[in-house]
Amino acid sequence: MDWSPFAVCAPDELPPAPRAISTREGLGDRLRTAAFAERQAREAFRWAAEVLADAPPELRGLWRRLADDEDRHLQLILGRMAELGVGVAERPVSDRLWQSLRACKTTREFSAYMKTAEERGRAAEESFRRKLATCDPVTAALFGLIADDEAEHVALGERLARDL
C-alpha cells in the first residue's frame, strides 16, 4: 500500500511517542496520527466492501458510505494541518490498524475489529476536544465533529453486530 504523503514505520517498529500536546509539535503529532487513522479506516472499509464475500450487499454499501465519511475526516484534518504548518511526513506513523483489519477473514471479524477501532478513535478525539477547548478551539471543534461522527459509526457497528 502506498501511504503517501505519510511516512510509515517499518512493520516491526513503533512510531515515536507523541510530544506534549501543549506544544505545536505535539498537536501536530495528534493531528498526524488521527489523519492516518482516518486514512487507514477509509482504505479498510473500501477493502472490506470489495473483498469480504460473506458481506451482504447492503453492508457493502454502508461500508462504502463510511469510507466516504472517513475520507471527509481525513481531508478536514489535513486542511487543519496545512493551516497550522504541520508536515504530514514530519514523523512516521504506524499502519498496524490497516494490517489488523486486512487480516480479518469474515464480515463478523472485520465488523467487530472496526467497531473497537472506531471506539478507540472516538475516545481519543473526545479527549483532544476537551484538552484543546481553551487553547485551540478550532482544532477542538474539529476533533469534536469527528468524535460525533465516530459515535454514529460505533452505533452502526453495534447494530450490525447484532444482525450478523
Summary of the structure (lengths in Angstrom):
residues: 164
radius of gyration: 15.8
end to end distance: 29.4
largest distance: 47.2
contacts: 486
relative contact order: 0.16
helix: 71%
strand: 1%
